[in-house]
């Protein structure tokens, strides 16, 4: 059996990414993608079922990276964490937020595709779905802090989702509006000052 030729995949991805960024998924042209990659439509269809399959293949690694981070941070057992660790998890300190921004900026084009060029694909609701994933991961930590009486007890998962939606909207917007890294870095510093989770959720250590 012949071994599939994957040597043209990077060219296809590069051309597809450019076309999807310029026109969005729905208006993107497979013919233009093929022309940009220097391949025939037949060669493309041997690898991908259609335009959506190709779009998903382009963003696949970025989606995996995002979910890996979400799970690595959310899979800890909150019951095994100290009060200080639970409180620290809501700290909007510069280094951690800047790490997030750099992580996302390093995947800039694919992140933009997910945020604003994915209508018509299974990622059309990515902005909402990503916040839902983080709400699910975060709720257990908040619930444990509430059980211990070290933060407000009147904020449930539904309201937490609303608050995280507002927070992540401030993260999405620089990418949607084409900020360069210097602008994104400055924006991150403002977001750190704008969202004070310790104050909003009234974290404290009982004495």
C-alpha positions, 0 to 999 in steps of 0.5 A: 500500500502506498504511503500517503504523501504529507509533504504538501500539507504545510502548503495547504495549511498555510494557504488555507489559514490565509484564505480563512483569515481573509474571508472567514470560513463561509466565504473562503474558496477551496479553489483559492486555497488550492491555487495558493498551495499549488495543488489540485482540488483532487489532491486536497479532497484526498486529504480532507472531506471538505472545507470544514474538515480542512478548517478544523485540521488547521486549528486542531493543534491550537484547540488541543493546546488550549484544552491541555492547559485547561485540563492541566489547571483544572484537574487538581483536587481542590479539597487537597489544596490549602486556603492560600492555594485556593486564594492564589488561584484567583490572583490576577498577578502580572506574570500568570496573565502575561503567560496566558497572553503570550500563549494565545499570541503565539497561536495568534492566527488560529485563535483569531480563526476560532474567535471570529472566522468560524461561523459555519463550522463546529467551532462557531460557538467557540467563545461561549464553549471555551468559557463553559469549559473554564467555568466547569473547571473553575466551579469546583475551586470556588465551591471548595473555597465557599465550603471553607467560608473563605469567599462569598457564598452567593455566587453560583456556577451560572453567575460565575459563567457570566463573570468569566464571559465578561473577563474572557471578552476582554481577552478576545478583543485584542485578537479580534481587533488586530492588536500587535504584541506591544498593544496586547501586552499593555492591554493585559496590564489593564485587564489585571487591574480591571478584574480583581477577583479577590475583591469581587468574590471577597476572599479572606482567611478566617482567623 
